[in-house]
Amino acid sequence: MPDTGYLIAAVAVAVAVTWALRALPFAALAPLRSSPLIAYLGAVMPVGVMVILTGYTLRAFDPQAPDRAGPTVLALACTVALHLWRRNVLLSIFGGTAVHVALASTLFAH
Protein backbone atom coordinates (compact mmCIF):
# COMPACT_ATOMS: atom_id res chain seq x y z
CA MET A 1 0.00 0.00 0.00
CA PRO A 2 1.43 3.42 -0.95
CA ASP A 3 2.21 5.81 1.86
CA THR A 4 -0.01 8.76 2.76
CA GLY A 5 2.19 11.41 1.14
CA TYR A 6 2.09 9.60 -2.20
CA LEU A 7 -1.72 9.32 -2.10
CA ILE A 8 -2.11 13.01 -1.21
CA ALA A 9 0.22 13.97 -4.07
CA ALA A 10 -1.68 11.74 -6.51
CA VAL A 11 -5.03 13.24 -5.51
CA ALA A 12 -3.57 16.78 -5.71
CA VAL A 13 -2.27 16.12 -9.23
CA ALA A 14 -5.65 14.68 -10.28
CA VAL A 15 -7.46 17.72 -8.84
CA ALA A 16 -5.08 20.14 -10.58
CA VAL A 17 -5.39 18.40 -13.96
CA THR A 18 -9.18 18.20 -13.69
CA TRP A 19 -9.46 21.86 -12.72
CA ALA A 20 -7.11 22.93 -15.52
CA LEU A 21 -8.98 20.92 -18.13
CA ARG A 22 -12.29 22.44 -17.06
CA ALA A 23 -10.95 26.01 -16.90
CA LEU A 24 -8.90 25.90 -20.11
CA PRO A 25 -11.83 26.23 -22.57
CA PHE A 26 -13.12 29.33 -20.77
CA ALA A 27 -9.67 30.89 -20.71
CA ALA A 28 -9.10 30.10 -24.39
CA LEU A 29 -12.50 31.41 -25.50
CA ALA A 30 -12.36 34.70 -23.60
CA PRO A 31 -10.17 36.53 -26.18
CA LEU A 32 -12.19 35.08 -29.07
CA ARG A 33 -15.45 36.66 -27.94
CA SER A 34 -14.39 40.06 -29.31
CA SER A 35 -12.76 38.65 -32.44
CA PRO A 36 -14.15 39.93 -35.76
CA LEU A 37 -13.44 36.53 -37.34
CA ILE A 38 -15.67 34.77 -34.81
CA ALA A 39 -18.42 37.36 -35.39
CA TYR A 40 -18.14 36.77 -39.13
CA LEU A 41 -18.28 32.99 -38.73
CA GLY A 42 -21.30 33.35 -36.46
CA ALA A 43 -23.06 35.27 -39.21
CA VAL A 44 -22.22 32.99 -42.15
CA MET A 45 -22.06 29.52 -40.59
CA PRO A 46 -25.83 28.97 -40.40
CA VAL A 47 -26.06 29.50 -44.16
CA GLY A 48 -23.08 27.20 -44.66
CA VAL A 49 -24.68 24.50 -42.55
CA MET A 50 -27.91 24.79 -44.55
CA VAL A 51 -26.02 24.52 -47.86
CA ILE A 52 -24.10 21.44 -46.69
CA LEU A 53 -27.25 19.75 -45.39
CA THR A 54 -29.12 20.55 -48.61
CA GLY A 55 -26.31 19.14 -50.74
CA TYR A 56 -26.09 16.03 -48.58
CA THR A 57 -29.85 15.48 -48.74
CA LEU A 58 -30.15 16.03 -52.48
CA ARG A 59 -27.01 14.11 -53.53
CA ALA A 60 -28.97 10.94 -54.24
CA PHE A 61 -32.21 12.65 -55.26
CA ASP A 62 -33.96 10.72 -58.02
CA PRO A 63 -37.19 12.29 -59.29
CA GLN A 64 -38.00 9.02 -61.06
CA ALA A 65 -38.48 7.22 -57.72
CA PRO A 66 -41.60 8.75 -56.13
CA ASP A 67 -41.23 6.79 -52.90
CA ARG A 68 -37.90 8.56 -52.31
CA ALA A 69 -38.56 11.86 -54.07
CA GLY A 70 -41.86 12.57 -52.30
CA PRO A 71 -40.56 12.91 -48.75
CA THR A 72 -37.51 14.83 -49.96
CA VAL A 73 -39.49 17.40 -51.94
CA LEU A 74 -42.08 17.88 -49.20
CA ALA A 75 -39.44 18.16 -46.47
CA LEU A 76 -37.45 20.65 -48.55
CA ALA A 77 -40.60 22.74 -49.09
CA CYS A 78 -41.34 22.58 -45.35
CA THR A 79 -37.77 23.63 -44.50
CA VAL A 80 -37.89 26.61 -46.86
CA ALA A 81 -41.34 27.64 -45.61
CA LEU A 82 -40.30 27.41 -41.96
CA HIS A 83 -37.18 29.43 -42.63
CA LEU A 84 -39.01 32.14 -44.54
CA TRP A 85 -41.68 32.26 -41.83
CA ARG A 86 -39.52 32.29 -38.68
CA ARG A 87 -35.94 32.96 -39.88
CA ASN A 88 -34.74 30.41 -37.35
CA VAL A 89 -32.10 28.01 -38.64
CA LEU A 90 -32.57 25.39 -35.93
CA LEU A 91 -36.34 25.36 -36.38
CA SER A 92 -35.91 25.01 -40.13
CA ILE A 93 -33.41 22.16 -39.89
CA PHE A 94 -35.26 20.21 -37.21
CA GLY A 95 -38.68 20.85 -38.76
CA GLY A 96 -37.59 19.70 -42.21
CA THR A 97 -35.83 16.68 -40.77
CA ALA A 98 -38.90 15.73 -38.74
CA VAL A 99 -41.17 16.03 -41.79
CA HIS A 100 -38.80 13.91 -43.88
CA VAL A 101 -38.48 11.21 -41.25
CA ALA A 102 -42.23 11.14 -40.62
CA LEU A 103 -43.10 10.93 -44.33
CA ALA A 104 -40.38 8.45 -45.22
CA SER A 105 -41.34 6.10 -42.39
CA THR A 106 -45.14 6.32 -42.74
CA LEU A 107 -46.71 7.47 -45.99
CA PHE A 108 -43.84 6.56 -48.29
CA ALA A 109 -42.60 3.46 -46.45
CA HIS A 110 -41.87 0.39 -48.58
N, C-alpha and C positions, 0 to 999 in steps of 0.2 A: 504494500500500500504506500503510495507517495506521501511525503511529509506535508504538513499543513502549509508551509510557505509555498511549496510548488503548486498546491491546489488553489491557493489565493492568487498566485501569479497567473495561473491558467484562466481562472474566472475573470480576473482583471483584463487580461488580453482579449478574451471573448467579449466582454462588455465594451471595451474600447473599439474593437473591430465592428461590432454590431452598431454602436452609436455612430461611428464614422460612416458606415455604409448607408445608414438612414439619413444622416445630415448632408452627405455629399450631393445628392440631387438638388436639394434646396439651395445649397451654396453655389452650385454650378449654374442653376437657372436664374439666379438673381440678376446677374449682369445682362442676361439675354432678354429680360422683360422690356427693356428700353431699346432694344436693337431694331433698327429699321428693316433688317432682313427678316426677322421673325414676324414683324407686323405685315410685311409683304407676303410672306408664306401663309400667314393666317388669313389673308384676303383671297389668295388664289388657290389654296389647297382644296377647298370644298369643290370648286369647279374641276380641278384636276381629278379628284376622287370620282366625281360623277362621270367624267369622260372615260376613265379607266373602267369603271363598273359597266358603263354602256358598251364599250368595246368588248369587254369580257362576255357580257350577256349576248351580244349580237354576233359573236364570232362564228357560231355554228347555226345561225338563223337560216332556216330553209322555208321559204314561203310555200313550197309545194307540199309540206307536211303539216296539215291543219292541226293535228293533235299537239304539235310542238310550237307552231307559229301562233296559235290562238292565245295561249297564256302570255307569250312574250309580247305580242302586240298590245293586248289589253293592259298588262302590267306597265309597259312603257308609257301608254297613254295615261294611266293612273299616276305614274311618277311625274310626268310633265304637268298634269293638271294640279297635283298637290303642290308642286314647286311654284307654279304660277300663282296659285291661290294663297299659300302661306309663306313662301320664300324661306322655307326652313329645310335645310339640306338633310338633316337626320330624319325628319318626318317624311320627306320625299323618298329617301332610300329605303327606310323601313316599311313605309306604306306600299311602295312598288314591289318590294320583296315579298311582303305578306300576300298581296294580291296574286303574284306569280305562283307562290307556293300553294295557296288555296285553290287556284284554278287548275294547276298542273296535277294536284293530288285528288281533285274531286271531279270537276266537270270534264276535264280532258285526260283523265286517267285511262291507261290501257286496259 
